[in-house]
């Protein structure tokens, strides 16, 4: 499992200036300091880390003294972490520590500061996250993390059952890393996370939501959703029925859950879009009807699914704004209309430009997750819809009331009052979108005067 120390000492990582400055300050004052965890892992994989973390033998109070000339954020102080802002970049610096027994399968009851780096590395979750680096010593690899990176393997530090028993969130972190890094999980670790999945009940909904969203945006999300269904179904039990629901129709080649998994991987890796695709067909099991020819039908599944999704998203503590938007997309995802100016502009007018753009992405991803039956025809239609919508947006065609060359004050001036003004403006907008009126102020006022006296 170990790797020759000379090889480790020859490994070099490009440490950014702000992180190296922190290490230099600590070492010049007689303390050990190393880059640790994800920044080392990502650097060894040829990726640019988004954050750099430092671990050190320096105690928290000494850290505050050494970095008193910098902006300090002390929210993590009880866990031995001080955030230092150097060159406008945040850097978490944490004292070497050992954890006591864990409380509620999530947090240690207490921590003990230690002087040895190895003690700190021994408490970490996975070997690929237990790597430390210092340009003076090179790479420190106590648990074979470098080899696991080369083998693209996620493996627990020490005994997997113990690691997950300590902190159940590590179960989700394992599959999240499998998705984001494209790594496989070693068999012993895989068995442990599967058998201990019920421990996720001890994790807050917010933590589960955050890990799930990271998992969904990973490059290997398809294989993870299919291989680790037990974990996904524990988080969202409603999906289990989807895996038991066939789609006996020429339009589909997968059961509902398999279709969902393929659709997630087919859409742009934005968290809200991937979450929407994970839930977009969740209403199908409850709406399944089979006709006399054995063909499956799922009428109203989008409406039922939107209602189910709202409950799921609330349960996972999504914001009201995100919940409303995702549910609206689910409710509209199977809305098919002609590639005609009138139809597309009406949709744009009702839902707005951003929603229209996402609707098109959803439709395309949905099609690619189906069978190839009439696929070219379906894609041709949605791409035509997309082109018409883009043309309307680019031409600044009036799609909302504020785009009209007439407003409430104009209608007041010709004698309309109260709710008659709003009704008239909405009627005008509808006629303009349909091409029955031009967006010319004089023509619009004349129309109101002549045609809408009864409004």
C-alpha positions in Angstrom: 0.0 0.0 0.0 2.9 2.4 0.7 4.9 4.2 -1.9 8.6 4.7 -1.9 9.5 7.7 0.2 11.9 9.0 -2.5 9.1 9.1 -5.1 7.0 11.0 -2.6 9.7 13.5 -1.9 10.2 14.1 -5.6 6.6 15.0 -6.2 6.0 18.7 -6.6 2.8 20.7 -6.5 2.3 24.3 -7.4 1.1 26.0 -4.2 -0.4 29.4 -4.7 1.3 32.4 -3.1 -1.3 33.1 -0.4 -1.2 29.4 0.8 2.6 29.3 0.7 2.8 32.6 2.6 0.7 31.0 5.4 3.0 28.0 5.5 6.1 30.1 5.6 4.7 32.2 8.5 3.9 29.0 10.5 7.3 27.3 9.7 9.3 30.4 10.6 7.7 30.4 14.0 8.6 26.7 14.6 5.4 25.0 13.6 4.7 22.3 11.0 2.3 23.2 8.2 1.0 21.4 5.2 -1.5 21.7 2.4 -4.1 19.1 3.1 -7.1 17.2 1.6 -8.9 18.2 -1.6 -6.4 20.8 -2.8 -3.7 18.2 -2.8 -5.9 15.5 -4.4 -7.0 17.9 -7.2 -3.5 19.1 -7.8 -2.2 15.5 -8.3 -5.1 15.0 -10.7 -4.0 18.0 -12.8 -7.1 20.0 -11.7 -7.0 23.6 -10.3 -8.3 23.5 -6.7 -11.1 25.9 -5.9 -9.9 26.2 -2.2 -6.7 25.6 -0.4 -6.7 24.2 3.2 -3.7 24.1 5.6 -3.2 21.9 8.6 -0.7 22.7 11.3 0.8 21.9 14.7 0.0 25.4 15.7 -2.8 25.7 18.3 -5.8 28.0 17.5 -4.9 30.8 19.9 -1.3 30.9 18.5 -2.8 31.0 15.0 -4.8 34.1 15.9 -1.6 35.7 17.2 0.6 34.8 14.2 -2.0 36.1 11.7 -3.2 39.1 13.7 -2.2 41.4 10.8 -4.7 39.7 8.5 -8.5 39.6 8.5 -9.5 36.5 10.6 -12.8 34.7 10.5 -13.3 32.6 13.7 -16.5 30.8 13.0 -14.7 27.4 12.9 -12.6 28.1 16.0 -14.4 25.5 18.2 -13.2 22.9 15.6 -9.7 24.2 15.6 -10.1 26.2 12.4 -9.2 29.8 11.7 -10.0 31.3 8.3 -7.3 33.8 7.3 -7.8 36.2 4.4 -4.5 36.6 2.4 -4.4 38.6 -0.8 -8.2 38.7 -0.7 -8.3 34.9 -0.7 -9.8 32.8 2.1 -7.6 30.1 3.6 -8.7 27.6 6.2 -6.0 26.7 8.7 -6.8 23.9 11.1 -4.8 22.5 14.0 -3.8 18.8 13.9 -6.5 17.0 15.9 -7.9 13.7 16.9 -11.7 13.2 17.3 -13.3 11.5 20.3 -16.4 9.2 19.9 -19.0 10.6 17.6 -22.4 11.9 18.6 -25.5 11.0 16.5 -23.3 9.6 13.7 -22.3 13.1 12.6 -20.0 15.1 15.0 -17.3 14.2 17.5 -18.3 14.9 21.1 -14.9 16.6 21.6 -11.7 17.1 19.8 -8.1 16.8 21.0 -5.3 18.9 19.6 -2.2 16.8 18.7 1.3 17.5 17.6 1.6 14.6 15.0 0.4 15.0 11.4 -0.2 11.2 11.2 -2.8 11.4 14.0 -4.7 14.0 12.0 -4.5 12.1 8.7 -5.9 8.9 10.5 -9.2 10.6 11.2 -10.0 11.6 7.6 -12.7 9.9 5.5 -11.0 8.6 2.3 -7.4 7.9 1.3 -7.6 10.4 -1.6 -8.4 13.1 1.0 -5.7 12.1 3.5 -2.8 13.4 1.5 -0.6 16.3 2.8 2.0 18.3 1.0 4.8 20.7 1.8 7.4 21.8 -0.7 10.1 21.1 1.8 9.0 17.5 2.6 7.1 16.6 -0.6 4.0 14.5 -0.5 3.0 12.7 2.7 0.9 9.6 1.9 0.2 7.5 4.9 -2.7 5.5 3.5 -1.9 5.0 -0.2 -4.0 7.8 -1.5 -1.8 8.5 -4.4 -2.1 5.0 -5.7 -5.9 5.2 -5.2 -5.9 8.4 -7.3 -4.0 6.5 -10.0 -6.4 3.6 -9.8 -9.4 6.0 -9.7 -10.6 4.3 -6.5 -12.5 5.7 -3.4 -11.5 3.8 -0.3 -12.0 4.7 3.3 -9.2 5.4 5.7 -9.1 2.4 8.0 -12.3 0.4 8.6 -15.2 1.6 6.4 -17.9 0.6 8.9 -16.2 2.6 11.6 -15.8 5.7 9.3 -19.5 5.6 8.3 -20.6 4.9 11.8 -18.7 8.0 13.0 -20.1 10.3 10.3 -23.0 9.1 8.1 -22.6 12.0 5.7 -19.5 10.2 4.5 -21.9 7.7 2.8 -23.1 10.5 0.5 -19.6 12.0 0.2 -18.4 8.6 -1.2 -21.0 8.5 -4.0 -20.6 12.2 -4.6 -16.9 11.7 -5.2 -17.6 8.7 -7.4 -19.8 11.0 -9.5 -17.7 14.2 -9.6 -14.3 12.4 -10.0 -15.5 9.5 -12.1 -13.9 7.1 -9.6 -15.2 3.7 -8.5 -15.7 2.7 -4.9 -13.7 -0.2 -3.6 -15.7 -3.3 -2.7 -15.2 -3.1 1.1 -16.2 0.5 1.2 -19.1 -0.1 -1.1 -20.5 -2.9 1.1 -20.3 -0.8 4.2 -22.1 2.2 2.7 -24.8 0.0 1.3 -25.4 -1.8 4.6 -25.3 1.4 6.7 -27.5 3.6 4.4 -30.1 3.9 7.2 -27.6 6.1 9.1 -28.4 8.9 6.7 -31.5 9.4 8.8 -29.3 11.1 11.3 -28.1 13.7 8.8 -29.9 17.0 8.3 -31.9 17.6 5.2 -29.8 20.6 4.3 -26.6 18.5 4.3 -28.2 15.8 2.3 -29.5 18.3 -0.2 -26.1 19.9 -0.7 -24.3 16.6 -1.2 -27.1 15.4 -3.6 -26.7 18.5 -5.8 -23.0 18.0 -6.0 -23.5 14.3 -6.9 -26.0 15.3 -9.6 -23.6 17.7 -11.3 -20.9 15.1 -11.6 -19.5 13.7 -14.8 -20.3 10.1 -13.8 -23.8 10.8 -12.5 -25.4 8.2 -14.8 -23.4 5.3 -13.5 -23.8 6.5 -9.9 -27.6 6.9 -10.1 -27.8 3.4 -11.6 -25.3 1.6 -9.3 -26.2 3.3 -6.0 -30.0 3.2 -6.3 -30.3 2.1 -2.7 -28.8 5.3 -1.5 -30.8 7.5 -3.9 -34.0 5.8 -3.0 -33.3 6.3 0.7 -33.0 10.0 0.1 -36.1 10.2 -2.2 -38.2 7.0 -1.6 -40.7 8.1 -4.3 -38.1 7.2 -6.9 -38.2 3.5 -5.9 -41.6 3.1 -7.6 -40.1 4.6 -10.8 -37.6 1.7 -10.9 -40.6 -0.7 -10.8 -42.5 1.0 -13.5 -41.9 -0.1 -17.1 -42.7 2.1 -20.1 -44.2 -0.1 -22.7 -44.3 2.3 -25.6 -42.1 2.7 -28.7 -41.0 6.1 -27.4 -39.1 4.6 -24.5 -36.4 1.9 -24.1 -35.9 2.2 -20.3 -38.1 1.9 -17.2 -39.1 5.2 -15.6 -36.1 5.5 -13.2 -33.6 4.4 -15.9 -35.1 7.1 -18.2 -34.7 9.6 -15.4 -31.1 8.7 -14.8 -30.3 9.1 -18.5 -32.1 12.4 -18.7 -30.2 13.8 -15.7 -26.9 13.0 -17.4 -28.1 14.5 -20.7 -28.8 18.0 -19.5 -26.3 20.8 -18.7 -24.7 20.2 -15.2 -26.5 23.0 -13.4 -27.8 21.9 -10.0 -31.4 23.1 -10.5 -31.7 21.6 -13.9 -30.3 18.2 -12.8 -32.6 18.2 -9.8 -35.5 19.0 -12.0 -34.7 16.1 -14.3 -34.3 13.8 -11.3 -37.9 14.6 -10.4 -39.5 15.3 -13.8 -41.2 12.0 -14.3 -41.7 11.1 -10.6 -45.5 11.2 -11.2 -45.5 8.5 -13.8 -46.0 5.4 -11.5 -49.2 6.9 -10.0 -50.6 7.8 -13.5 -49.8 4.7 -15.4 -52.6 3.3 -17.5 -52.2 0.4 -20.0 -54.5 0.3 -23.0 -55.9 -2.8 -24.7 -52.7 -3.1 -26.8 -50.5 -3.2 -23.8 -49.2 0.3 -24.4 -48.3 2.5 -21.4 -49.8 5.9 -21.0 -49.0 8.5 -18.3 -51.6 11.3 -18.8 -51.3 14.2 -16.2 -48.0 12.8 -14.9 -46.4 16.2 -15.2 -49.1 17.8 -13.0 -49.0 15.0 -10.4 -45.2 15.0 -10.6 -45.0 18.8 -10.0 -47.2 18.3 -6.8 -45.0 15.4 -5.6 -41.8 17.4 -6.4 -43.0 20.3 -4.2 -43.3 18.0 -1.2 -39.9 16.4 -1.9 -38.1 19.8 -2.4 -39.7 21.1 0.8 -38.5 18.0 2.7 -35.0 18.6 1.4 -35.2 22.3 2.5 -34.9 23.8 -1.0 -35.7 27.5 -1.0 -39.2 28.6 -1.9 -37.8 30.3 -5.1 -36.0 27.2 -6.3 -39.0 24.9 -5.4 -41.4 27.1 -7.3 -39.2 27.2 -10.4 -38.3 23.5 -10.5 -42.0 22.6 -10.0 -43.1 24.9 -12.8 -40.6 23.3 -15.2 -41.8 19.9 -14.2 -45.4 21.0 -14.9 -44.5 22.2 -18.3 -41.8 19.7 -19.4 -44.2 17.7 -21.5 -46.0 20.7 -22.9 -45.7 20.3 -26.7 -46.8 23.0 -29.0 -46.4 23.7 -32.8 -43.2 25.4 -34.0 -45.3 28.5 -35.0 -44.8 32.2 -34.1 -48.1 32.4 -32.2 -47.6 29.3 -30.0 -43.9 30.1 -29.2 -44.6 33.7 -28.4 -47.5 32.9 -26.2 -45.3 30.5 -24.2 -42.6 33.2 -24.0 -45.1 35.8 -22.9 -46.5 33.6 -20.2 -43.2 32.1 -18.7 -40.4 34.5 -19.7 -37.1 34.2 -21.6 -35.1 32.3 -18.9 -37.9 29.7 -18.4 -38.2 29.2 -22.2 -34.4 28.6 -22.5 -34.6 26.0 -19.7 -37.7 24.4 -21.2 -35.9 23.8 -24.5 -32.9 22.2 -22.6 -35.3 20.0 -20.7 -37.1 18.9 -23.8 -33.9 18.0 -25.6 -32.5 16.1 -22.6 -35.8 14.2 -22.3 -35.7 13.2 -25.9 -32.2 11.9 -25.8 -33.1 9.8 -22.8 -35.9 8.1 -24.8 -35.7 5.4 -27.5 -34.6 6.5 -31.0 -38.2 6.1 -32.2 -39.0 9.4 -34.1 -36.1 11.0 -32.3 -35.0 13.1 -35.4 -38.6 14.3 -35.8 -38.9 15.3 -32.1 -35.5 17.1 -32.2 -36.4 18.9 -35.4 -39.6 20.2 -33.8 -37.9 21.5 -30.6 -35.0 23.0 -32.4 -37.5 24.9 -34.6 -39.3 26.1 -31.5 -35.9 27.2 -30.1 -35.1 29.1 -33.3 -38.5 30.9 -33.3 -38.1 31.8 -29.6 -34.6 33.1 -30.1 -35.6 35.2 -33.0 -38.5 36.7 -31.0 -36.2 37.5 -28.1 -33.5 39.0 -30.4 -36.0 41.2 -32.3 -37.4 42.5 -29.0 -40.9 41.5 -30.0 -43.4 42.6 -27.3 -43.9 39.6 -25.0 -45.0 41.3 -21.7 -47.1 44.3 -20.8 -44.1 46.5 -20.2 -43.1 45.9 -23.9 -46.3 47.5 -25.2 -46.2 51.0 -26.6 -49.2 51.8 -24.4 -49.7 51.8 -20.7 -52.2 52.4 -18.0 -51.9 56.1 -18.1 -52.7 56.1 -21.8 -55.9 54.1 -21.1 -56.9 56.4 -18.2 -56.6 59.3 -20.6 -59.3 57.8 -22.8 -61.6 57.0 -20.0 -60.8 53.5 -18.7 -60.7 53.0 -15.0 -60.0 50.3 -12.4 -59.6 46.7 -13.4 -60.8 47.5 -17.0 -57.3 48.9 -17.6 -55.6 45.6 -16.7 -58.1 43.6 -18.8 -57.6 45.9 -21.8 -53.8 45.7 -21.6 -53.9 41.9 -21.4 -56.3 41.7 -24.4 -54.0 44.0 -26.4 -50.9 42.0 -25.6 -52.6 38.8 -26.7 -53.7 40.3 -30.0 -50.2 41.8 -30.6 -48.7 38.3 -30.0 -51.2 36.7 -32.3 -50.2 39.3 -35.0 -53.7 40.8 -35.1 -52.5 44.2 -33.9 -49.2 46.0 -34.4 -47.4 47.5 -31.4 -48.1 51.0 -32.6 -49.3 53.4 -29.9 -51.8 55.3 -32.2 -53.3 52.0 -33.5 -53.5 50.5 -30.0 -55.3 53.6 -28.6 -57.7 53.6 -31.6 -58.4 49.9 -31.1 -59.3 50.5 -27.5 -61.5 53.4 -28.3 -63.4 51.5 -31.0 -63.4 47.9 -29.8 -63.0 47.7 -26.1 -65.8 50.0 -24.9 -67.4 47.1 -23.1 -64.3 46.1 -21.2 
